[in-house]
Amino acid sequence: MNVTVRYMAQLRQAAGVGVEQIELNRPCSVGDLMRHVADRRGGQFRDLMLDAEGQIRPAVLLFIGDEQVAADRPALRDGDVATVLTPMAGG
């Protein structure tokens, strides 16, 4: 099963890519997918995505297609496009 992950804002810079394909060997929630990516990328990306307990930070916004979803959203499907971003501040 393949999903596309699009990184926006600070997460794009921390990931070093804007988009990537991820192959999953089993269905998982979008939160599980993001924890997997955060553990794999480590460093600044992990710090932006996860809190000290390894949970998705509340400020991180997750989308499947055009719909904002919670981290525990039911299992991703083959071909889903997940977008993840951190809110930007400033003026």
PDB file of N, CA, C and O in Angstrom:
ATOM      1  N   MET A   1       0.853  -1.165   0.000  1.00  0.00           N
ATOM      2  CA  MET A   1       0.000   0.000   0.000  1.00  0.00           C
ATOM      3  C   MET A   1       0.901   1.230   0.000  1.00  0.00           C
ATOM      4  O   MET A   1       1.856   1.302   0.773  1.00  0.00           O
ATOM      5  N   ASN A   2       0.599   2.193  -0.862  1.00  0.00           N
ATOM      6  CA  ASN A   2       1.392   3.418  -0.966  1.00  0.00           C
ATOM      7  C   ASN A   2       0.545   4.636  -0.620  1.00  0.00           C
ATOM      8  O   ASN A   2      -0.616   4.739  -1.017  1.00  0.00           O
ATOM      9  N   VAL A   3       1.145   5.551   0.123  1.00  0.00           N
ATOM     10  CA  VAL A   3       0.522   6.838   0.405  1.00  0.00           C
ATOM     11  C   VAL A   3       1.525   7.932   0.065  1.00  0.00           C
ATOM     12  O   VAL A   3       2.736   7.712   0.107  1.00  0.00           O
ATOM     13  N   THR A   4       1.020   9.093  -0.266  1.00  0.00           N
ATOM     14  CA  THR A   4       1.853  10.253  -0.544  1.00  0.00           C
ATOM     15  C   THR A   4       1.785  11.170   0.668  1.00  0.00           C
ATOM     16  O   THR A   4       0.700  11.427   1.191  1.00  0.00           O
ATOM     17  N   VAL A   5       2.926  11.662   1.116  1.00  0.00           N
ATOM     18  CA  VAL A   5       2.969  12.605   2.230  1.00  0.00           C
ATOM     19  C   VAL A   5       3.539  13.911   1.706  1.00  0.00           C
ATOM     20  O   VAL A   5       4.625  13.949   1.127  1.00  0.00           O
ATOM     21  N   ARG A   6       2.781  14.981   1.921  1.00  0.00           N
ATOM     22  CA  ARG A   6       3.218  16.334   1.540  1.00  0.00           C
ATOM     23  C   ARG A   6       3.543  17.096   2.817  1.00  0.00           C
ATOM     24  O   ARG A   6       2.741  17.134   3.749  1.00  0.00           O
ATOM     25  N   TYR A   7       4.727  17.702   2.852  1.00  0.00           N
ATOM     26  CA  TYR A   7       5.176  18.466   4.010  1.00  0.00           C
ATOM     27  C   TYR A   7       5.075  19.948   3.686  1.00  0.00           C
ATOM     28  O   TYR A   7       5.473  20.382   2.605  1.00  0.00           O
ATOM     29  N   MET A   8       4.547  20.716   4.614  1.00  0.00           N
ATOM     30  CA  MET A   8       4.385  22.147   4.416  1.00  0.00           C
ATOM     31  C   MET A   8       5.078  22.902   5.552  1.00  0.00           C
ATOM     32  O   MET A   8       5.371  22.344   6.609  1.00  0.00           O
ATOM     33  N   ALA A   9       5.327  24.181   5.301  1.00  0.00           N
ATOM     34  CA  ALA A   9       5.879  25.107   6.297  1.00  0.00           C
ATOM     35  C   ALA A   9       7.194  24.574   6.866  1.00  0.00           C
ATOM     36  O   ALA A   9       8.040  24.093   6.113  1.00  0.00           O
ATOM     37  N   GLN A  10       7.374  24.652   8.181  1.00  0.00           N
ATOM     38  CA  GLN A  10       8.621  24.251   8.822  1.00  0.00           C
ATOM     39  C   GLN A  10       8.938  22.776   8.601  1.00  0.00           C
ATOM     40  O   GLN A  10      10.105  22.391   8.534  1.00  0.00           O
ATOM     41  N   LEU A  11       7.904  21.959   8.490  1.00  0.00           N
ATOM     42  CA  LEU A  11       8.132  20.526   8.319  1.00  0.00           C
ATOM     43  C   LEU A  11       8.780  20.212   6.976  1.00  0.00           C
ATOM     44  O   LEU A  11       9.543  19.253   6.861  1.00  0.00           O
ATOM     45  N   ARG A  12       8.482  21.008   5.974  1.00  0.00           N
ATOM     46  CA  ARG A  12       9.124  20.816   4.662  1.00  0.00           C
ATOM     47  C   ARG A  12      10.626  21.034   4.782  1.00  0.00           C
ATOM     48  O   ARG A  12      11.420  20.240   4.275  1.00  0.00           O
ATOM     49  N   GLN A  13      11.003  22.096   5.443  1.00  0.00           N
ATOM     50  CA  GLN A  13      12.423  22.386   5.616  1.00  0.00           C
ATOM     51  C   GLN A  13      13.094  21.302   6.461  1.00  0.00           C
ATOM     52  O   GLN A  13      14.196  20.862   6.133  1.00  0.00           O
ATOM     53  N   ALA A  14      12.449  20.871   7.537  1.00  0.00           N
ATOM     54  CA  ALA A  14      13.029  19.856   8.411  1.00  0.00           C
ATOM     55  C   ALA A  14      13.134  18.497   7.718  1.00  0.00           C
ATOM     56  O   ALA A  14      14.075  17.744   7.967  1.00  0.00           O
ATOM     57  N   ALA A  15      12.169  18.183   6.846  1.00  0.00           N
ATOM     58  CA  ALA A  15      12.187  16.909   6.126  1.00  0.00           C
ATOM     59  C   ALA A  15      13.198  16.920   4.989  1.00  0.00           C
ATOM     60  O   ALA A  15      13.726  15.876   4.608  1.00  0.00           O
ATOM     61  N   GLY A  16      13.463  18.095   4.456  1.00  0.00           N
ATOM     62  CA  GLY A  16      14.381  18.201   3.326  1.00  0.00           C
ATOM     63  C   GLY A  16      13.737  17.865   1.993  1.00  0.00           C
ATOM     64  O   GLY A  16      14.409  17.866   0.962  1.00  0.00           O
ATOM     65  N   VAL A  17      12.443  17.578   2.001  1.00  0.00           N
ATOM     66  CA  VAL A  17      11.677  17.298   0.780  1.00  0.00           C
ATOM     67  C   VAL A  17      10.277  17.872   0.968  1.00  0.00           C
ATOM     68  O   VAL A  17       9.815  18.067   2.093  1.00  0.00           O
ATOM     69  N   GLY A  18       9.616  18.138  -0.146  1.00  0.00           N
ATOM     70  CA  GLY A  18       8.249  18.635  -0.076  1.00  0.00           C
ATOM     71  C   GLY A  18       7.215  17.527  -0.139  1.00  0.00           C
ATOM     72  O   GLY A  18       6.132  17.632   0.437  1.00  0.00           O
ATOM     73  N   VAL A  19       7.569  16.455  -0.855  1.00  0.00           N
ATOM     74  CA  VAL A  19       6.636  15.341  -1.065  1.00  0.00           C
ATOM     75  C   VAL A  19       7.427  14.048  -1.098  1.00  0.00           C
ATOM     76  O   VAL A  19       8.546  14.008  -1.608  1.00  0.00           O
ATOM     77  N   GLU A  20       6.843  12.991  -0.551  1.00  0.00           N
ATOM     78  CA  GLU A  20       7.449  11.673  -0.692  1.00  0.00           C
ATOM     79  C   GLU A  20       6.382  10.596  -0.691  1.00  0.00           C
ATOM     80  O   GLU A  20       5.294  10.764  -0.139  1.00  0.00           O
ATOM     81  N   GLN A  21       6.725   9.484  -1.327  1.00  0.00           N
ATOM     82  CA  GLN A  21       5.867   8.297  -1.335  1.00  0.00           C
ATOM     83  C   GLN A  21       6.341   7.381  -0.217  1.00  0.00           C
ATOM     84  O   GLN A  21       7.538   7.156  -0.042  1.00  0.00           O
ATOM     85  N   ILE A  22       5.386   6.863   0.529  1.00  0.00           N
ATOM     86  CA  ILE A  22       5.720   5.939   1.606  1.00  0.00           C
ATOM     87  C   ILE A  22       4.966   4.639   1.370  1.00  0.00           C
ATOM     88  O   ILE A  22       3.754   4.634   1.154  1.00  0.00           O
ATOM     89  N   GLU A  23       5.697   3.554   1.414  1.00  0.00           N
ATOM     90  CA  GLU A  23       5.079   2.241   1.256  1.00  0.00           C
ATOM     91  C   GLU A  23       4.819   1.662   2.638  1.00  0.00           C
ATOM     92  O   GLU A  23       5.719   1.582   3.474  1.00  0.00           O
ATOM     93  N   LEU A  24       3.582   1.262   2.864  1.00  0.00           N
ATOM     94  CA  LEU A  24       3.180   0.668   4.135  1.00  0.00           C
ATOM     95  C   LEU A  24       2.889  -0.810   3.926  1.00  0.00           C
ATOM     96  O   LEU A  24       2.284  -1.193   2.925  1.00  0.00           O
ATOM     97  N   ASN A  25       3.317  -1.633   4.865  1.00  0.00           N
ATOM     98  CA  ASN A  25       3.041  -3.057   4.724  1.00  0.00           C
ATOM     99  C   ASN A  25       1.772  -3.481   5.457  1.00  0.00           C
ATOM    100  O   ASN A  25       1.386  -4.649   5.425  1.00  0.00           O
ATOM    101  N   ARG A  26       1.125  -2.513   6.121  1.00  0.00           N
ATOM    102  CA  ARG A  26      -0.144  -2.787   6.795  1.00  0.00           C
ATOM    103  C   ARG A  26      -0.908  -1.479   6.956  1.00  0.00           C
ATOM    104  O   ARG A  26      -0.303  -0.407   6.965  1.00  0.00           O
ATOM    105  N   PRO A  27      -2.219  -1.555   7.081  1.00  0.00           N
ATOM    106  CA  PRO A  27      -3.000  -0.331   7.306  1.00  0.00           C
ATOM    107  C   PRO A  27      -2.609   0.313   8.644  1.00  0.00           C
ATOM    108  O   PRO A  27      -2.291  -0.382   9.609  1.00  0.00           O
ATOM    109  N   CYS A  28      -2.637   1.635   8.684  1.00  0.00           N
ATOM    110  CA  CYS A  28      -2.348   2.358   9.919  1.00  0.00           C
ATOM    111  C   CYS A  28      -3.072   3.696   9.890  1.00  0.00           C
ATOM    112  O   CYS A  28      -3.540   4.139   8.842  1.00  0.00           O
ATOM    113  N   SER A  29      -3.158   4.331  11.048  1.00  0.00           N
ATOM    114  CA  SER A  29      -3.758   5.662  11.127  1.00  0.00           C
ATOM    115  C   SER A  29      -2.757   6.693  10.611  1.00  0.00           C
ATOM    116  O   SER A  29      -1.570   6.395  10.474  1.00  0.00           O
ATOM    117  N   VAL A  30      -3.230   7.892  10.327  1.00  0.00           N
ATOM    118  CA  VAL A  30      -2.337   8.957   9.881  1.00  0.00           C
ATOM    119  C   VAL A  30      -1.349   9.311  10.994  1.00  0.00           C
ATOM    120  O   VAL A  30      -0.207   9.671  10.709  1.00  0.00           O
ATOM    121  N   GLY A  31      -1.771   9.214  12.254  1.00  0.00           N
ATOM    122  CA  GLY A  31      -0.868   9.463  13.377  1.00  0.00           C
ATOM    123  C   GLY A  31       0.260   8.445  13.426  1.00  0.00           C
ATOM    124  O   GLY A  31       1.416   8.803  13.652  1.00  0.00           O
ATOM    125  N   ASP A  32      -0.078   7.159  13.211  1.00  0.00           N
ATOM    126  CA  ASP A  32       0.950   6.118  13.185  1.00  0.00           C
ATOM    127  C   ASP A  32       1.933   6.363  12.041  1.00  0.00           C
ATOM    128  O   ASP A  32       3.141   6.187  12.203  1.00  0.00           O
ATOM    129  N   LEU A  33       1.409   6.768  10.886  1.00  0.00           N
ATOM    130  CA  LEU A  33       2.270   7.082   9.747  1.00  0.00           C
ATOM    131  C   LEU A  33       3.221   8.219  10.099  1.00  0.00           C
ATOM    132  O   LEU A  33       4.417   8.129   9.825  1.00  0.00           O
ATOM    133  N   MET A  34       2.707   9.279  10.698  1.00  0.00           N
ATOM    134  CA  MET A  34       3.547  10.427  11.031  1.00  0.00           C
ATOM    135  C   MET A  34       4.574  10.083  12.103  1.00  0.00           C
ATOM    136  O   MET A  34       5.696  10.587  12.058  1.00  0.00           O
ATOM    137  N   ARG A  35       4.215   9.235  13.069  1.00  0.00           N
ATOM    138  CA  ARG A  35       5.189   8.793  14.071  1.00  0.00           C
ATOM    139  C   ARG A  35       6.297   7.979  13.400  1.00  0.00           C
ATOM    140  O   ARG A  35       7.471   8.130  13.738  1.00  0.00           O
ATOM    141  N   HIS A  36       5.929   7.126  12.459  1.00  0.00           N
ATOM    142  CA  HIS A  36       6.917   6.344  11.713  1.00  0.00           C
ATOM    143  C   HIS A  36       7.877   7.266  10.963  1.00  0.00           C
ATOM    144  O   HIS A  36       9.093   7.084  11.021  1.00  0.00           O
ATOM    145  N   VAL A  37       7.330   8.250  10.265  1.00  0.00           N
ATOM    146  CA  VAL A  37       8.170   9.192   9.505  1.00  0.00           C
ATOM    147  C   VAL A  37       9.053   9.986  10.459  1.00  0.00           C
ATOM    148  O   VAL A  37      10.237  10.183  10.185  1.00  0.00           O
ATOM    149  N   ALA A  38       8.493  10.443  11.577  1.00  0.00           N
ATOM    150  CA  ALA A  38       9.262  11.235  12.546  1.00  0.00           C
ATOM    151  C   ALA A  38      10.413  10.419  13.126  1.00  0.00           C
ATOM    152  O   ALA A  38      11.521  10.933  13.281  1.00  0.00           O
ATOM    153  N   ASP A  39      10.159   9.156  13.444  1.00  0.00           N
ATOM    154  CA  ASP A  39      11.219   8.311  13.982  1.00  0.00           C
ATOM    155  C   ASP A  39      12.298   8.061  12.930  1.00  0.00           C
ATOM    156  O   ASP A  39      13.486   8.031  13.250  1.00  0.00           O
ATOM    157  N   ARG A  40      11.890   7.884  11.691  1.00  0.00           N
ATOM    158  CA  ARG A  40      12.842   7.636  10.605  1.00  0.00           C
ATOM    159  C   ARG A  40      13.691   8.878  10.310  1.00  0.00           C
ATOM    160  O   ARG A  40      14.897   8.765  10.093  1.00  0.00           O
ATOM    161  N   ARG A  41      13.073  10.050  10.302  1.00  0.00           N
ATOM    162  CA  ARG A  41      13.799  11.293   9.976  1.00  0.00           C
ATOM    163  C   ARG A  41      14.568  11.838  11.167  1.00  0.00           C
ATOM    164  O   ARG A  41      15.653  12.395  10.999  1.00  0.00           O
ATOM    165  N   GLY A  42      14.025  11.687  12.363  1.00  0.00           N
ATOM    166  CA  GLY A  42      14.699  12.132  13.579  1.00  0.00           C
ATOM    167  C   GLY A  42      14.920  13.631  13.643  1.00  0.00           C
ATOM    168  O   GLY A  42      14.292  14.397  12.911  1.00  0.00           O
ATOM    169  N   GLY A  43      15.814  14.039  14.523  1.00  0.00           N
ATOM    170  CA  GLY A  43      16.245  15.423  14.670  1.00  0.00           C
ATOM    171  C   GLY A  43      15.141  16.444  14.761  1.00  0.00           C
ATOM    172  O   GLY A  43      14.154  16.258  15.472  1.00  0.00           O
ATOM    173  N   GLN A  44      15.320  17.536  14.025  1.00  0.00           N
ATOM    174  CA  GLN A  44      14.387  18.659  14.059  1.00  0.00           C
ATOM    175  C   GLN A  44      12.986  18.232  13.618  1.00  0.00           C
ATOM    176  O   GLN A  44      11.992  18.695  14.178  1.00  0.00           O
ATOM    177  N   PHE A  45      12.906  17.362  12.629  1.00  0.00           N
ATOM    178  CA  PHE A  45      11.587  16.920  12.158  1.00  0.00           C
ATOM    179  C   PHE A  45      10.839  16.235  13.291  1.00  0.00           C
ATOM    180  O   PHE A  45       9.673  16.537  13.541  1.00  0.00           O
ATOM    181  N   ARG A  46      11.501  15.321  13.970  1.00  0.00           N
ATOM    182  CA  ARG A  46      10.854  14.614  15.081  1.00  0.00           C
ATOM    183  C   ARG A  46      10.435  15.593  16.169  1.00  0.00           C
ATOM    184  O   ARG A  46       9.337  15.482  16.715  1.00  0.00           O
ATOM    185  N   ASP A  47      11.298  16.549  16.486  1.00  0.00           N
ATOM    186  CA  ASP A  47      10.976  17.533  17.518  1.00  0.00           C
ATOM    187  C   ASP A  47       9.755  18.381  17.154  1.00  0.00           C
ATOM    188  O   ASP A  47       8.959  18.727  18.026  1.00  0.00           O
ATOM    189  N   LEU A  48       9.608  18.711  15.884  1.00  0.00           N
ATOM    190  CA  LEU A  48       8.451  19.489  15.443  1.00  0.00           C
ATOM    191  C   LEU A  48       7.163  18.665  15.462  1.00  0.00           C
ATOM    192  O   LEU A  48       6.087  19.195  15.741  1.00  0.00           O
ATOM    193  N   MET A  49       7.274  17.372  15.167  1.00  0.00           N
ATOM    194  CA  MET A  49       6.094  16.500  15.040  1.00  0.00           C
ATOM    195  C   MET A  49       5.607  15.927  16.354  1.00  0.00           C
ATOM    196  O   MET A  49       4.403  15.880  16.603  1.00  0.00           O
ATOM    197  N   LEU A  50       6.534  15.489  17.204  1.00  0.00           N
ATOM    198  CA  LEU A  50       6.168  14.693  18.372  1.00  0.00           C
ATOM    199  C   LEU A  50       6.542  15.370  19.676  1.00  0.00           C
ATOM    200  O   LEU A  50       7.540  16.085  19.762  1.00  0.00           O
ATOM    201  N   ASP A  51       5.710  15.129  20.702  1.00  0.00           N
ATOM    202  CA  ASP A  51       6.039  15.619  22.036  1.00  0.00           C
ATOM    203  C   ASP A  51       6.946  14.607  22.735  1.00  0.00           C
ATOM    204  O   ASP A  51       7.352  13.617  22.126  1.00  0.00           O
ATOM    205  N   ALA A  52       7.263  14.847  24.000  1.00  0.00           N
ATOM    206  CA  ALA A  52       8.186  13.981  24.737  1.00  0.00           C
ATOM    207  C   ALA A  52       7.669  12.552  24.893  1.00  0.00           C
ATOM    208  O   ALA A  52       8.456  11.623  25.075  1.00  0.00           O
ATOM    209  N   GLU A  53       6.350  12.375  24.824  1.00  0.00           N
ATOM    210  CA  GLU A  53       5.751  11.041  24.954  1.00  0.00           C
ATOM    211  C   GLU A  53       5.582  10.343  23.605  1.00  0.00           C
ATOM    212  O   GLU A  53       5.050   9.235  23.540  1.00  0.00           O
ATOM    213  N   GLY A  54       6.033  10.989  22.531  1.00  0.00           N
ATOM    214  CA  GLY A  54       5.920  10.387  21.210  1.00  0.00           C
ATOM    215  C   GLY A  54       4.555  10.566  20.559  1.00  0.00           C
ATOM    216  O   GLY A  54       4.227   9.873  19.597  1.00  0.00           O
ATOM    217  N   GLN A  55       3.766  11.488  21.078  1.00  0.00           N
ATOM    218  CA  GLN A  55       2.454  11.769  20.502  1.00  0.00           C
ATOM    219  C   GLN A  55       2.549  12.952  19.540  1.00  0.00           C
ATOM    220  O   GLN A  55       3.393  13.833  19.707  1.00  0.00           O
ATOM    221  N   ILE A  56       1.678  12.962  18.538  1.00  0.00           N
ATOM    222  CA  ILE A  56       1.636  14.081  17.595  1.00  0.00           C
ATOM    223  C   ILE A  56       1.318  15.354  18.378  1.00  0.00           C
ATOM    224  O   ILE A  56       0.367  15.389  19.160  1.00  0.00           O
ATOM    225  N   ARG A  57       2.109  16.383  18.166  1.00  0.00           N
ATOM    226  CA  ARG A  57       1.860  17.659  18.873  1.00  0.00           C
ATOM    227  C   ARG A  57       0.488  18.207  18.482  1.00  0.00           C
ATOM    228  O   ARG A  57       0.098  18.129  17.317  1.00  0.00           O
ATOM    229  N   PRO A  58      -0.245  18.762  19.452  1.00  0.00           N
ATOM    230  CA  PRO A  58      -1.587  19.281  19.160  1.00  0.00           C
ATOM    231  C   PRO A  58      -1.616  20.365  18.091  1.00  0.00           C
ATOM    232  O   PRO A  58      -2.628  20.517  17.407  1.00  0.00           O
ATOM    233  N   ALA A  59      -0.537  21.121  17.927  1.00  0.00           N
ATOM    234  CA  ALA A  59      -0.518  22.210  16.948  1.00  0.00           C
ATOM    235  C   ALA A  59      -0.301  21.716  15.520  1.00  0.00           C
ATOM    236  O   ALA A  59      -0.531  22.465  14.570  1.00  0.00           O
ATOM    237  N   VAL A  60       0.140  20.465  15.352  1.00  0.00           N
ATOM    238  CA  VAL A  60       0.378  19.922  14.008  1.00  0.00           C
ATOM    239  C   VAL A  60      -0.969  19.654  13.340  1.00  0.00           C
ATOM    240  O   VAL A  60      -1.849  19.024  13.926  1.00  0.00           O
ATOM    241  N   LEU A  61      -1.116  20.137  12.121  1.00  0.00           N
ATOM    242  CA  LEU A  61      -2.352  19.948  11.364  1.00  0.00           C
ATOM    243  C   LEU A  61      -2.163  18.822  10.364  1.00  0.00           C
ATOM    244  O   LEU A  61      -1.179  18.786   9.626  1.00  0.00           O
ATOM    245  N   LEU A  62      -3.120  17.900  10.350  1.00  0.00           N
ATOM    246  CA  LEU A  62      -3.069  16.730   9.473  1.00  0.00           C
ATOM    247  C   LEU A  62      -4.268  16.732   8.540  1.00  0.00           C
ATOM    248  O   LEU A  62      -5.394  16.984   8.969  1.00  0.00           O
ATOM    249  N   PHE A  63      -4.028  16.454   7.271  1.00  0.00           N
ATOM    250  CA  PHE A  63      -5.090  16.405   6.268  1.00  0.00           C
ATOM    251  C   PHE A  63      -4.956  15.114   5.464  1.00  0.00           C
ATOM    252  O   PHE A  63      -3.850  14.653   5.183  1.00  0.00           O
ATOM    253  N   ILE A  64      -6.086  14.549   5.106  1.00  0.00           N
ATOM    254  CA  ILE A  64      -6.143  13.484   4.111  1.00  0.00           C
ATOM    255  C   ILE A  64      -6.964  14.072   2.976  1.00  0.00           C
ATOM    256  O   ILE A  64      -8.142  14.386   3.144  1.00  0.00           O
ATOM    257  N   GLY A  65      -6.330  14.217   1.818  1.00  0.00           N
ATOM    258  CA  GLY A  65      -6.978  14.955   0.737  1.00  0.00           C
ATOM    259  C   GLY A  65      -7.181  16.387   1.207  1.00  0.00           C
ATOM    260  O   GLY A  65      -6.236  17.033   1.659  1.00  0.00           O
ATOM    261  N   ASP A  66      -8.399  16.884   1.105  1.00  0.00           N
ATOM    262  CA  ASP A  66      -8.715  18.248   1.538  1.00  0.00           C
ATOM    263  C   ASP A  66      -9.357  18.299   2.916  1.00  0.00           C
ATOM    264  O   ASP A  66      -9.756  19.371   3.371  1.00  0.00           O
ATOM    265  N   GLU A  67      -9.462  17.157   3.587  1.00  0.00           N
ATOM    266  CA  GLU A  67     -10.168  17.084   4.866  1.00  0.00           C
ATOM    267  C   GLU A  67      -9.194  17.029   6.029  1.00  0.00           C
ATOM    268  O   GLU A  67      -8.322  16.162   6.078  1.00  0.00           O
ATOM    269  N   GLN A  68      -9.348  17.974   6.981  1.00  0.00           N
ATOM    270  CA  GLN A  68      -8.527  17.922   8.178  1.00  0.00           C
ATOM    271  C   GLN A  68      -8.988  16.746   9.030  1.00  0.00           C
ATOM    272  O   GLN A  68     -10.185  16.530   9.214  1.00  0.00           O
ATOM    273  N   VAL A  69      -8.018  15.986   9.551  1.00  0.00           N
ATOM    274  CA  VAL A  69      -8.334  14.785  10.312  1.00  0.00           C
ATOM    275  C   VAL A  69      -7.560  14.758  11.622  1.00  0.00           C
ATOM    276  O   VAL A  69      -6.554  15.449  11.787  1.00  0.00           O
ATOM    277  N   ALA A  70      -8.050  13.947  12.540  1.00  0.00           N
ATOM    278  CA  ALA A  70      -7.352  13.706  13.797  1.00  0.00           C
ATOM    279  C   ALA A  70      -6.281  12.641  13.574  1.00  0.00           C
ATOM    280  O   ALA A  70      -6.367  11.845  12.639  1.00  0.00           O
ATOM    281  N   ALA A  71      -5.278  12.636  14.440  1.00  0.00           N
ATOM    282  CA  ALA A  71      -4.169  11.686  14.302  1.00  0.00           C
ATOM    283  C   ALA A  71      -4.634  10.234  14.373  1.00  0.00           C
ATOM    284  O   ALA A  71      -4.017   9.350  13.779  1.00  0.00           O
ATOM    285  N   ASP A  72      -5.714   9.991  15.095  1.00  0.00           N
ATOM    286  CA  ASP A  72      -6.191   8.610  15.240  1.00  0.00           C
ATOM    287  C   ASP A  72      -7.228   8.233  14.186  1.00  0.00           C
ATOM    288  O   ASP A  72      -7.953   7.251  14.348  1.00  0.00           O
ATOM    289  N   ARG A  73      -7.297   9.014  13.105  1.00  0.00           N
ATOM    290  CA  ARG A  73      -8.227   8.723  12.015  1.00  0.00           C
ATOM    291  C   ARG A  73      -8.112   7.250  11.636  1.00  0.00           C
ATOM    292  O   ARG A  73      -7.028   6.669  11.700  1.00  0.00           O
ATOM    293  N   PRO A  74      -9.220   6.655  11.247  1.00  0.00           N
ATOM    294  CA  PRO A  74      -9.156   5.254  10.811  1.00  0.00           C
ATOM    295  C   PRO A  74      -8.100   5.047   9.727  1.00  0.00           C
ATOM    296  O   PRO A  74      -7.586   6.002   9.144  1.00  0.00           O
ATOM    297  N   ALA A  75      -7.799   3.804   9.480  1.00  0.00           N
ATOM    298  CA  ALA A  75      -6.694   3.408   8.612  1.00  0.00           C
ATOM    299  C   ALA A  75      -6.664   4.139   7.273  1.00  0.00           C
ATOM    300  O   ALA A  75      -7.691   4.368   6.634  1.00  0.00           O
ATOM    301  N   LEU A  76      -5.460   4.491   6.882  1.00  0.00           N
ATOM    302  CA  LEU A  76      -5.214   5.067   5.558  1.00  0.00           C
ATOM    303  C   LEU A  76      -5.524   4.025   4.492  1.00  0.00           C
ATOM    304  O   LEU A  76      -5.481   2.821   4.743  1.00  0.00           O
ATOM    305  N   ARG A  77      -5.834   4.512   3.306  1.00  0.00           N
ATOM    306  CA  ARG A  77      -6.097   3.626   2.167  1.00  0.00           C
ATOM    307  C   ARG A  77      -5.022   3.835   1.109  1.00  0.00           C
ATOM    308  O   ARG A  77      -4.384   4.886   1.045  1.00  0.00           O
ATOM    309  N   ASP A  78      -4.838   2.826   0.292  1.00  0.00           N
ATOM    310  CA  ASP A  78      -3.883   2.909  -0.798  1.00  0.00           C
ATOM    311  C   ASP A  78      -4.200   4.131  -1.659  1.00  0.00           C
ATOM    312  O   ASP A  78      -5.345   4.332  -2.063  1.00  0.00           O
ATOM    313  N   GLY A  79      -3.194   4.934  -1.932  1.00  0.00           N
ATOM    314  CA  GLY A  79      -3.370   6.111  -2.773  1.00  0.00           C
ATOM    315  C   GLY A  79      -3.725   7.382  -2.022  1.00  0.00           C
ATOM    316  O   GLY A  79      -3.792   8.450  -2.631  1.00  0.00           O
ATOM    317  N   ASP A  80      -3.958   7.299  -0.699  1.00  0.00           N
ATOM    318  CA  ASP A  80      -4.271   8.514   0.064  1.00  0.00           C
ATOM    319  C   ASP A  80      -3.119   9.510  -0.019  1.00  0.00           C
ATOM    320  O   ASP A  80      -1.954   9.129  -0.142  1.00  0.00           O
ATOM    321  N   VAL A  81      -3.469  10.796   0.052  1.00  0.00           N
ATOM    322  CA  VAL A  81      -2.482  11.867   0.117  1.00  0.00           C
ATOM    323  C   VAL A  81      -2.644  12.564   1.453  1.00  0.00           C
ATOM    324  O   VAL A  81      -3.676  13.174   1.733  1.00  0.00           O
ATOM    325  N   ALA A  82      -1.609  12.462   2.273  1.00  0.00           N
ATOM    326  CA  ALA A  82      -1.600  13.101   3.591  1.00  0.00           C
ATOM    327  C   ALA A  82      -0.765  14.368   3.511  1.00  0.00           C
ATOM    328  O   ALA A  82       0.341  14.363   2.969  1.00  0.00           O
ATOM    329  N   THR A  83      -1.300  15.446   4.052  1.00  0.00           N
ATOM    330  CA  THR A  83      -0.563  16.702   4.136  1.00  0.00           C
ATOM    331  C   THR A  83      -0.388  17.032   5.601  1.00  0.00           C
ATOM    332  O   THR A  83      -1.331  16.915   6.384  1.00  0.00           O
ATOM    333  N   VAL A  84       0.798  17.439   5.975  1.00  0.00           N
ATOM    334  CA  VAL A  84       1.095  17.759   7.363  1.00  0.00           C
ATOM    335  C   VAL A  84       1.776  19.109   7.421  1.00  0.00           C
ATOM    336  O   VAL A  84       2.686  19.397   6.644  1.00  0.00           O
ATOM    337  N   LEU A  85       1.317  19.948   8.369  1.00  0.00           N
ATOM    338  CA  LEU A  85       1.930  21.262   8.507  1.00  0.00           C
ATOM    339  C   LEU A  85       1.848  21.752   9.936  1.00  0.00           C
ATOM    340  O   LEU A  85       1.003  21.323  10.722  1.00  0.00           O
ATOM    341  N   THR A  86       2.749  22.659  10.246  1.00  0.00           N
ATOM    342  CA  THR A  86       2.714  23.338  11.526  1.00  0.00           C
ATOM    343  C   THR A  86       2.203  24.751  11.263  1.00  0.00           C
ATOM    344  O   THR A  86       2.571  25.368  10.264  1.00  0.00           O
ATOM    345  N   PRO A  87       1.365  25.260  12.147  1.00  0.00           N
ATOM    346  CA  PRO A  87       0.869  26.628  11.946  1.00  0.00           C
ATOM    347  C   PRO A  87       2.027  27.624  11.932  1.00  0.00           C
ATOM    348  O   PRO A  87       3.047  27.441  12.596  1.00  0.00           O
ATOM    349  N   MET A  88       1.833  28.659  11.165  1.00  0.00           N
ATOM    350  CA  MET A  88       2.846  29.698  11.080  1.00  0.00           C
ATOM    351  C   MET A  88       2.347  30.912  11.837  1.00  0.00           C
ATOM    352  O   MET A  88       1.155  31.216  11.826  1.00  0.00           O
ATOM    353  N   ALA A  89       3.255  31.597  12.488  1.00  0.00           N
ATOM    354  CA  ALA A  89       2.907  32.793  13.243  1.00  0.00           C
ATOM    355  C   ALA A  89       3.659  33.982  12.670  1.00  0.00           C
ATOM    356  O   ALA A  89       4.644  33.832  11.948  1.00  0.00           O
ATOM    357  N   GLY A  90       3.186  35.125  12.997  1.00  0.00           N
ATOM    358  CA  GLY A  90       3.881  36.318  12.555  1.00  0.00           C
ATOM    359  C   GLY A  90       2.935  37.259  11.851  1.00  0.00           C
ATOM    360  O   GLY A  90       1.725  37.036  11.818  1.00  0.00           O
ATOM    361  N   GLY A  91       3.471  38.268  11.311  1.00  0.00           N
ATOM    362  CA  GLY A  91       2.584  39.223  10.651  1.00  0.00           C
ATOM    363  C   GLY A  91       3.318  40.115   9.704  1.00  0.00           C
ATOM    364  O   GLY A  91       2.709  40.975   9.069  1.00  0.00           O
TER     365      GLY A  91
END
